[in-house]
Amino acid sequence: MKYIKYFFEFLFSIFFFIFFKIIGPKLSSNISGKIFEMIGPFFRSKKVIHNNIKRALPEIDETNLKNIENSMWNNYGRIFAEYIFLKDFRYGKLASEVQIEGKEILNDIKENNKQVIFISGHLSNFELMAMFIEKSGINLSAIYRPLNNIFLNVIMESIRKKYICKNQIKKGLAGLKKLIKLKKKNYSTALMIDQRVSEGILSPLFKEKALTTTIPAQLVKKFNIPIVPVYIERINGLKFKITINQPLFFPQNLTQQQITDNLNQILEKFILSKPENWIWSHNRWK
């Protein structure tokens, strides 16, 4: 039954991808955003989303909460439509719609052959982070979580390798081994730190403990390299701003727990900066 559901989701997605390709990126992003605003609440628990937002913003009133929820679904829908245009973001006219603040940091990493760990969360169109870092000329590997839908995952993996980052590292033990191998070749790493991971550790996120990945902390401890936080913001429609923050150097005497807690504090600030751009539907505190 699960695979039948996945297959119909696959057909649904292919239909819209073809439709979006015909009508173009701007109209596709607008239409898909509105569609997700209407249908999104039927596919994810409203209770989970409401509870998550209230964890971060305990004083929020129902009107503002609803506005964040609607904007979140709109952003979700835009991301879905924008997948079919990732080639244009990398090589075409949409590349000019993405502003990079902190280019000098990327240039320094590239020119001095430095190795770092880029971290962010599922904010705005999060796929643009690894794309523009690799496009800057930095040797990069990107950690990703495969989609549950095995049919759609084949397409998404192909898109990611072609247009986002050619060195895609699947989350898990096998992926970690590949990651370490690339690290020894002086590759930097990009990953999102806001997903619930069963193999993670409990770290405070908005004052409640959430299972959080320890990969950045492990890499800091093993290779003694800095972490570069990256904030991705949707300015308007297809216009984005990617902010590359200064590298953070953690003392080697810090524990994985301390490093992970520190990174979650950075993530909190990113989320609160523009709450409607984060995907609140994931149950981070399950």
N, C-alpha and C positions, 0 to 999 in steps of 0.2 A: 504493500500500500504506500509506503514511504517513497519508493522509487517511481511509482505512478505519479505521485504528487510532484516529485522533483522533475519528472519529464514534462509535465504540463507547465511548470514554472519556467523550464527551459524554452518551451515553445512560445510562451508568453513573452519572454525576454527577447528572443530572436525576432519576433514580430515587431516589437517596439524598436529594437536596434535598427531594423531595416527602415521603419517609418521615420525614426530620428535622422538617419543618414540622408533621407530624401528632403526633409524640411530644414535641415541645417542646425548648427549648434545653439544659436541664441533662442530660437523658437522651441527647440527640443528641451533645453534646460528649463525654460519658463513653463511649458506644458507639463513636463514630467514632475516639476515641483508642485504644481497645483493638483495633479492626479494623486501624488503621494499624500498630500494634505488631506484629501478626501478618503482614500482607502487605507492609509497607513494604520490608523487606530483599530481597524478590524483585524489586523494581522499581528499586532503586538499588544501586550497587556497595558491598558491605560493605568492600572494600579501601579505597576512596576515603574513606569515613566514618572508618574506623579510623586511616588515615594522617593525616587532617585533625585528629582529636582528639589524636593523639600529637604533632603539631606544636605544639599549644597547651599540652599537658600531657605533656611527655616522660617524666615519672616515674610516670604513671598505671598502675595494675595492670589486669589483664584484667577483673576483677569490676566495678570502677568504670567502666571504659570501656564495658562492656556496659550498665550502668545508665544512663549518659548516652545511649547509642544508643537504648535502649528508650524513655527519657523524651522524647528528641527526636522519635521517631516518634509517640508519644502526643500531643505538642504539635502536631505536623503534622496529625494526624487531627482534633484539636479545632478547629484553624483552619479546616479544610475544612468541618466541620459549622457553624461559627459564621458563615460567609459568608451563609447564608440568614437569619440573625438580626441582621445588621448594622443593619437598620432599628430593631430593638428596643434596640440599644446606643446609637443616636443619639437616638431619640425615646421609647422605651418604658422598661419597668421595669429592663431590663438596664443602663441608663445609671448607675443608682445602684451598680452593682457595680464601677465604674471609679473609683478614687481618683486625684486629681491632686495631686501634690506640686509646689509652685512656681507656684501659681495667680497669685501676685502678679507673677511675671515675665511671664506672658501678659497680665495686666491692664495692666502698664506698656507693653508693646508695643502693645496695642490703644488705650489711652487717649492715648498720645503719638504715635500713628500712625507707629510705627517700622517699619523693614523689616529682616528678619533671614533667616537660612538655618537651618532646622531640619534636623538630621541624626540618623540612627539606623541600626540594622541590622535584619535579619529575626529579631527576638527576640519570643518569645511571640506574641500576635496583633498583628503589626506594623501592620495596617490601622487600628488604633485611634488611632495617633499623629495622622495628618492629620485624622481625623474630629473628635477632641476639640479640636485646635488651631483648626480652622475653626469648630467649635461655640462656641468662646469669643468669637467675633466678629472674629477676625483675618482680613484679606483674604489668601487663601492659594491657591497653586498647588502641585500635587503631581506629581512626576515618577514615571512608572511604566514598567515594561517589559512590553509585551504578551505574553500567553501564546503558546506555540508552537502550541497547539491553537486553530485559527481558529474552531471552533464554540463552544468554551467561552469564548473571549476576548470574544465579543459580549456574553455574559451578564455576565461579570466587569466589563467596561467600563461597562455600564449600572448595575451595583450600585455601582461606585466613584463614578460621577458623581452618583448619587442620594443616597447615604448617607455617603460618605467625604469627598470633596472635589469640588465641581462643576467646578473648573478642573484637569482632568487633562492633564498634559503628557507626550506619548509620547516616550520616549527616542530621540534621534537629532537630526540637523541641523534638520529642520523643527520639532521640539519645542523646540530651543534658541532658535530665532527667536521662537517664541511666548512662551517664558519671558522673554526679554529685553524683549519688548513689554509683558508684565505687570509686569516689574520697573520699567519707566519709569512705570507707573501706581501704584507704591508697594506692590506685592504681595510678601508674603513667600513663601518656597519651602520645601517639605518633600521630602526624598528619603532613600533608603537608600543607604549608601555601601559596602555589603559584597558587592556582586555583581561578578563578573568582567566587565570591559568591554574589548573589543578596542581601543577608541579611547583607553583610559586610559594611565596611566604606571605603571611598576614602582615600588611602594612597599612597604617592609617591613611584613609582617603576621605576627606570631609568628616573627620573625627570618628569614623567607624572603620574597623579593620576589613581590608579587602585582599583577596589572594592576588598577588602582584608578581610579575616576572622578575627574576633575579639575574637575567642575562647581562644587563648593563653592569651590575655590580660584580658579577663573575669576571667580565672582561677587564674591568678596572683593576681588580685584584691580580689577575693573571698577567696582564700586559702593561699595567701602569700607564694607561692612556686616558686622556680627558674625555669628558662628555660634553657634547654641544646640543643644547636644547633648541628646538626649531618650532616656531609658532606659525600656523597657517590660518589665514583669515580670508573669508570671502567678503570682498569690499562691496560689490554690487554685481549681480548676474554672473557673468563669466570673468569678472575682474577679481584677481587675488593678490594678496600680499604675503610673501614668505619672509619671516624674520629669522635670521641666523644669529643666535645669541653667542656671547663670548664663551670660549671653552671653560669648563669647570674641572679643576684638578682636585681630586680627592686624596687625602693622605692615606698611605698604605696601611696605617694602623686602624682605620675605620673598618667596621664589619660590613658584611653584605646587607644586613638589616639596616644599619645607619645610612648607607648609600641609597638603598631603595626607599627609605622613608623620606630622604631629602628630595629624591626625584619625584615622589608623589606630591610633595609640597609645590614643586614647580608645575606639575600637571594641574593641580588645583587652580593656580593663578591663571594658567592658559584657559581653562574652562570658564572661570568666572569673568574673564575679560570679555567674552562674547558667548554666553551660555547657549544661545540658539544654534551655534555652529557645532556643538558636540552631540554625539549620538547617545541619547539618554536611555534608549530602549534595552541596552545590555544590563543584565542583572549583576552588577559588579559586587554586590554585598550578599550574594546568595549563600 
